[in-house]
Amino acid sequence: MKKSERMNQMLRFINQKQHFTLQDLMQEFQISKRTALRDIASLEEIGAPLYAEYGRYGGYRLLQQMQLPPISFNTSELHALYFAMQALRSFTNLPFQVSFRSIHEKFLSALSENQRQDIEQIQHRVSFRHTEQIRDSEHLEFLLMAAVQNIVIQITYQHIRSSPDNNSNPDKPKPGIRTIQPIALYAMKGYWYCQVYDLGKQAYRVFRCDRITSCEATDIEPIPHINELNLQDAHSLWKPSADAIPFKCLINEAGVELFQQEPFPSMRIINESGTDTRITGYAYLVGSYEAHELEFIIRYLASFGKSIKIMEPDTLKESLKQHYLDLLGHV
């Protein structure tokens, strides 16, 4: 890193911390003690109001907030930002309704001519292949802000019926009212998902955002510890309902790789002793599904092809066989 670039980053670092030590600078910028001392002297020369504190708990203190220079990026950082922006192209919906085209145009207009030419050359050398967003999710911003602000909300959610009854279309969604405390959002395989704590079920759940047809805030007090969770915490705290149906499948190495591409909190890979593993050869995919999720679990397991074999329950085996027979009927 060039010294001028390090000075800019160091100004932002100390402006945020207010009080720091030589060790802080050495660790943050991976520099020696001698370089850190020289950098502090350079900061004082350009007018940084630093005050040295001596003693066991000494260090440096910033006497007042500074007016920082505009943020600048080097060539490698600009390329990294451009690559990161490509992910936005896949989504017709994003929290805050930010459009890729708008950001892309502003980004390119801020570049120099040479930088724009570099980006154009990169476009011809790198291809970004994305899973396009399959369905619109109109409440993403509301869900995200409810998670950030720790608000309990009420939603209308559309479940898909797993089997027909005498009075309904089997493909028609079944709406239900749920009271939830959102935790986090994530996107996977063309869909947006919301990790929540379901107050009615008193359990952690995942809802597909495109199936949420309405949202409104409530006056219900949020559960304090829920706000401290992040996305990974919510995955690990997921628990099946009392009516969930357990399943077990034999899975080979290719199947393990497929599972790692699209994992779900209700499933995990174990070895013969029942412990989590990253093995080669054969292992087991175990988990559970709710009765209304039968169609989903069948389509999901069918996507593994010959890399997976259902061990139990027998009803799941029969459902998968029927799924293949129905497919043959359309050949």
Secondary structure per residue as TSV (DSSP state, phi and psi in degrees):
chain	resnum	aa	ss	phi	psi
A	1	M	-	360.0	131.0
A	2	K	-	-66.4	153.3
A	3	K	H	-62.8	-41.1
A	4	S	H	-61.4	-39.1
A	5	E	H	-68.9	-39.3
A	6	R	H	-66.2	-37.0
A	7	M	H	-62.7	-41.9
A	8	N	H	-62.0	-45.6
A	9	Q	H	-66.7	-36.2
A	10	M	H	-67.7	-38.0
A	11	L	H	-58.9	-43.5
A	12	R	H	-68.4	-36.0
A	13	F	H	-64.4	-50.9
A	14	I	H	-73.6	-27.3
A	15	N	H	-66.9	-29.3
A	16	Q	H	-83.4	-39.9
A	17	K	H	-80.5	-33.3
A	18	Q	S	71.4	-44.8
A	19	H	E	-126.3	130.4
A	20	F	E	-151.4	166.7
A	21	T	-	-120.7	169.4
A	22	L	H	-59.2	-38.8
A	23	Q	H	-61.9	-37.1
A	24	D	H	-58.7	-46.9
A	25	L	H	-66.5	-42.3
A	26	M	H	-61.8	-41.0
A	27	Q	H	-74.6	-42.1
A	28	E	H	-67.5	-40.4
A	29	F	H	-109.9	5.2
A	30	Q	T	53.9	53.6
A	31	I	-	-125.4	165.3
A	32	S	-	-80.6	168.2
A	33	K	H	-62.5	-39.7
A	34	R	H	-63.3	-42.9
A	35	T	H	-66.2	-38.4
A	36	A	H	-62.3	-40.9
A	37	L	H	-64.4	-41.8
A	38	R	H	-64.9	-38.5
A	39	D	H	-66.4	-38.0
A	40	I	H	-63.1	-41.7
A	41	A	H	-61.7	-39.8
A	42	S	H	-65.2	-39.5
A	43	L	H	-63.8	-40.6
A	44	E	H	-65.7	-34.3
A	45	E	H	-66.5	-31.9
A	46	I	T	-91.5	8.2
A	47	G	T	101.8	10.4
A	48	A	-	-67.9	122.6
A	49	P	-	-78.0	78.2
A	50	L	E	-98.7	143.7
A	51	Y	E	-127.1	125.5
A	52	A	E	-84.6	131.2
A	53	E	E	-112.7	126.1
A	54	Y	-	-100.3	166.3
A	55	G	S	108.9	-178.2
A	56	R	T	-59.2	-38.0
A	57	Y	T	-108.4	29.5
A	58	G	-	-77.0	-173.8
A	59	G	E	158.6	-139.9
A	60	Y	E	-131.4	143.3
A	61	R	E	-126.7	138.8
A	62	L	E	-87.4	120.8
A	63	L	S	-70.9	-30.2
A	64	Q	S	-156.1	156.6
A	65	Q	-	-62.0	143.7
A	66	M	-	-105.8	154.9
A	67	Q	-	-81.5	113.0
A	68	L	-	-85.8	149.7
A	69	P	-	-70.8	159.7
A	70	P	-	-58.1	149.1
A	71	I	-	-69.2	134.0
A	72	S	-	-126.4	151.5
A	73	F	-	-123.6	141.5
A	74	N	-	-82.0	177.0
A	75	T	H	-61.0	-43.7
A	76	S	H	-63.8	-38.6
A	77	E	H	-66.8	-38.9
A	78	L	H	-62.3	-42.5
A	79	H	H	-63.5	-42.1
A	80	A	H	-63.0	-40.9
A	81	L	H	-63.4	-40.4
A	82	Y	H	-65.2	-42.3
A	83	F	H	-60.5	-43.7
A	84	A	H	-62.2	-36.1
A	85	M	H	-66.1	-25.0
A	86	Q	G	-61.8	-26.4
A	87	A	G	-62.0	-27.2
A	88	L	G	-68.0	-22.1
A	89	R	G	-64.4	-23.5
A	90	S	G	-77.2	-16.3
A	91	F	-	-113.8	120.9
A	92	T	S	-77.0	-22.7
A	93	N	-	-117.9	136.3
A	94	L	-	-140.8	152.1
A	95	P	G	-53.9	137.6
A	96	F	G	72.3	9.1
A	97	Q	G	53.1	40.2
A	98	V	-	-78.1	130.3
A	99	S	-	-96.7	142.1
A	100	F	H	-62.3	-42.2
A	101	R	H	-59.7	-43.6
A	102	S	H	-62.4	-47.7
A	103	I	H	-64.9	-40.8
A	104	H	H	-61.4	-44.8
A	105	E	H	-65.8	-41.4
A	106	K	H	-66.6	-38.8
A	107	F	H	-62.3	-48.8
A	108	L	H	-67.1	-35.1
A	109	S	H	-68.7	-21.9
A	110	A	T	-86.3	-6.9
A	111	L	S	-88.2	156.6
A	112	S	-	-76.1	168.6
A	113	E	H	-60.8	-42.2
A	114	N	H	-64.1	-40.0
A	115	Q	H	-65.9	-39.5
A	116	R	H	-63.5	-39.6
A	117	Q	H	-64.1	-38.5
A	118	D	H	-60.6	-45.5
A	119	I	H	-63.0	-40.8
A	120	E	H	-62.9	-38.9
A	121	Q	H	-64.9	-39.7
A	122	I	H	-63.6	-38.7
A	123	Q	H	-58.5	-31.0
A	124	H	T	-86.1	-5.4
A	125	R	T	-115.4	-17.3
A	126	V	-	-125.8	132.9
A	127	S	-	-115.1	131.0
A	128	F	-	-104.9	113.3
A	129	R	-	-103.9	118.5
A	130	H	-	-120.9	155.5
A	131	T	-	-82.7	114.8
A	132	E	-	-66.3	146.8
A	133	Q	-	-63.3	128.4
A	134	I	-	-84.6	-42.5
A	135	R	S	-134.0	148.1
A	136	D	-	-70.6	145.6
A	137	S	-	-127.0	99.3
A	138	E	T	-80.7	-8.9
A	139	H	T	-111.4	21.6
A	140	L	H	-60.0	-46.5
A	141	E	H	-62.6	-42.4
A	142	F	H	-62.3	-45.0
A	143	L	H	-64.2	-42.8
A	144	L	H	-63.9	-45.9
A	145	M	H	-68.3	-31.1
A	146	A	H	-64.7	-38.4
A	147	A	H	-68.1	-43.0
A	148	V	H	-66.7	-42.2
A	149	Q	H	-92.3	2.6
A	150	N	T	60.0	56.6
A	151	I	-	-114.0	134.6
A	152	V	-	-82.9	131.9
A	153	I	E	-127.4	163.9
A	154	Q	E	-115.6	132.1
A	155	I	E	-126.2	157.5
A	156	T	E	-103.8	121.7
A	157	Y	E	-121.2	136.7
A	158	Q	E	-102.5	108.9
A	159	H	E	-82.5	153.2
A	160	I	E	-98.8	126.4
A	161	R	-	-65.0	136.9
A	162	S	S	-82.1	-21.9
A	163	S	S	-152.9	151.9
A	164	P	-	-74.7	155.8
A	165	D	-	-122.1	-175.1
A	166	N	T	-72.8	-17.4
A	167	N	T	-118.7	10.9
A	168	S	S	-144.8	159.9
A	169	N	-	-80.0	127.9
A	170	P	T	-64.4	-22.3
A	171	D	T	-93.9	-3.6
A	172	K	S	-81.2	128.2
A	173	P	E	-61.8	146.6
A	174	K	E	-107.6	109.9
A	175	P	E	-76.5	151.9
A	176	G	E	-150.5	149.4
A	177	I	E	-92.2	128.0
A	178	R	E	-129.3	141.8
A	179	T	E	-106.9	119.4
A	180	I	E	-135.8	159.3
A	181	Q	E	-118.6	102.2
A	182	P	E	-63.1	144.9
A	183	I	E	-112.4	-49.5
A	184	A	E	-163.6	161.4
A	185	L	E	-113.8	149.4
A	186	Y	E	-151.0	155.5
A	187	A	E	-112.9	137.6
A	188	M	E	-157.1	131.3
A	189	K	T	53.4	40.7
A	190	G	T	85.8	3.5
A	191	Y	E	-127.3	152.7
A	192	W	E	-97.2	139.5
A	193	Y	E	-124.9	150.7
A	194	C	E	-122.9	120.4
A	195	Q	E	-81.6	129.2
A	196	V	E	-140.5	165.9
A	197	Y	E	-107.1	118.7
A	198	D	E	-85.8	110.8
A	199	L	T	-68.4	-31.4
A	200	G	T	-69.9	-43.9
A	201	K	T	-84.8	-15.0
A	202	Q	T	53.4	51.6
A	203	A	E	-155.8	158.2
A	204	Y	E	-81.9	134.9
A	205	R	E	-139.2	164.8
A	206	V	E	-121.3	127.5
A	207	F	E	-115.8	138.7
A	208	R	E	-77.9	126.2
A	209	C	G	-66.8	-30.6
A	210	D	G	-70.4	-15.6
A	211	R	G	-91.6	-1.4
A	212	I	E	-87.3	110.7
A	213	T	E	-95.8	-17.3
A	214	S	E	-153.7	151.7
A	215	C	E	-142.2	141.5
A	216	E	E	-153.2	146.2
A	217	A	E	-73.1	153.1
A	218	T	-	-121.5	172.6
A	219	D	-	-97.4	10.3
A	220	I	-	-70.3	135.1
A	221	E	-	-66.6	130.7
A	222	P	-	-70.5	156.2
A	223	I	-	-80.2	118.3
A	224	P	G	-54.2	-46.8
A	225	H	G	-71.7	-17.2
A	226	I	G	-64.1	-36.6
A	227	N	G	-66.2	-19.4
A	228	E	G	-85.2	-8.4
A	229	L	-	-80.2	152.5
A	230	N	-	-115.8	-174.9
A	231	L	H	-60.2	-44.2
A	232	Q	H	-66.9	-37.3
A	233	D	H	-59.6	-44.8
A	234	A	H	-64.1	-38.1
A	235	H	H	-59.5	-44.8
A	236	S	H	-72.5	-23.4
A	237	L	H	-90.3	-3.7
A	238	W	-	-61.0	134.1
A	239	K	-	-132.9	141.3
A	240	P	-	-71.7	159.4
A	241	S	-	-76.0	171.9
A	242	A	T	-65.9	-23.4
A	243	D	T	-96.2	2.4
A	244	A	-	-63.5	146.1
A	245	I	E	-101.9	117.7
A	246	P	E	-74.6	150.0
A	247	F	E	-141.0	160.9
A	248	K	E	-145.2	131.9
A	249	C	E	-131.2	141.3
A	250	L	E	-79.2	133.0
A	251	I	E	-137.7	138.5
A	252	N	-	-95.4	-174.8
A	253	E	H	-63.1	-39.7
A	254	A	H	-63.0	-37.9
A	255	G	H	-66.5	-37.2
A	256	V	H	-60.4	-41.9
A	257	E	H	-64.2	-40.1
A	258	L	H	-63.2	-41.4
A	259	F	H	-63.6	-40.3
A	260	Q	H	-64.7	-25.2
A	261	Q	H	-74.5	-28.6
A	262	E	S	-142.3	70.4
A	263	P	-	-81.4	155.4
A	264	F	-	-129.6	147.0
A	265	P	T	-64.6	-16.8
A	266	S	T	-86.6	3.3
A	267	M	E	-135.8	155.7
A	268	R	E	-157.7	161.1
A	269	I	E	-98.0	131.6
A	270	I	E	-131.3	162.5
A	271	N	-	-96.9	-172.0
A	272	E	T	-63.3	-27.3
A	273	S	T	-81.8	-5.1
A	274	G	S	91.2	8.3
A	275	T	-	-100.8	155.5
A	276	D	B	-62.5	146.5
A	277	T	-	-155.9	158.0
A	278	R	-	-120.2	81.5
A	279	I	-	-100.6	168.8
A	280	T	S	-108.4	153.4
A	281	G	S	90.0	-138.5
A	282	Y	-	-102.6	148.7
A	283	A	E	-148.2	-165.6
A	284	Y	E	-126.3	139.3
A	285	L	E	-99.6	117.9
A	286	V	E	-123.0	155.1
A	287	G	E	173.1	-157.2
A	288	S	E	-152.5	162.9
A	289	Y	E	-145.2	151.4
A	290	E	-	-82.6	158.4
A	291	A	G	-56.8	-40.4
A	292	H	G	-74.8	-5.3
A	293	E	G	-99.0	10.4
A	294	L	H	-57.8	-46.3
A	295	E	H	-61.7	-39.7
A	296	F	H	-62.9	-48.3
A	297	I	H	-66.1	-33.4
A	298	I	H	-66.7	-47.3
A	299	R	H	-63.1	-37.8
A	300	Y	H	-65.5	-48.9
A	301	L	H	-67.3	-34.2
A	302	A	H	-64.0	-28.3
A	303	S	T	-68.1	-15.1
A	304	F	T	-81.4	-13.4
A	305	G	G	59.6	-133.2
A	306	K	G	-81.1	-0.6
A	307	S	G	-82.5	1.0
A	308	I	E	-141.7	148.8
A	309	K	E	-140.0	122.9
A	310	I	E	-71.1	126.6
A	311	M	E	-94.8	-40.5
A	312	E	E	-162.5	151.7
A	313	P	-	-84.4	166.2
A	314	D	H	-63.9	-33.5
A	315	T	H	-63.1	-33.9
A	316	L	H	-70.0	-39.0
A	317	K	H	-58.1	-48.6
A	318	E	H	-63.6	-37.7
A	319	S	H	-65.4	-38.9
A	320	L	H	-67.9	-40.9
A	321	K	H	-59.6	-42.7
A	322	Q	H	-64.8	-35.5
A	323	H	H	-60.8	-44.2
A	324	Y	H	-68.1	-38.0
A	325	L	H	-63.5	-39.8
A	326	D	H	-64.0	-37.3
A	327	L	H	-65.5	-42.2
A	328	L	H	-61.0	-31.8
A	329	G	T	-67.1	-16.3
A	330	H	T	-100.9	0.8
A	331	V	-	-77.7	360.0
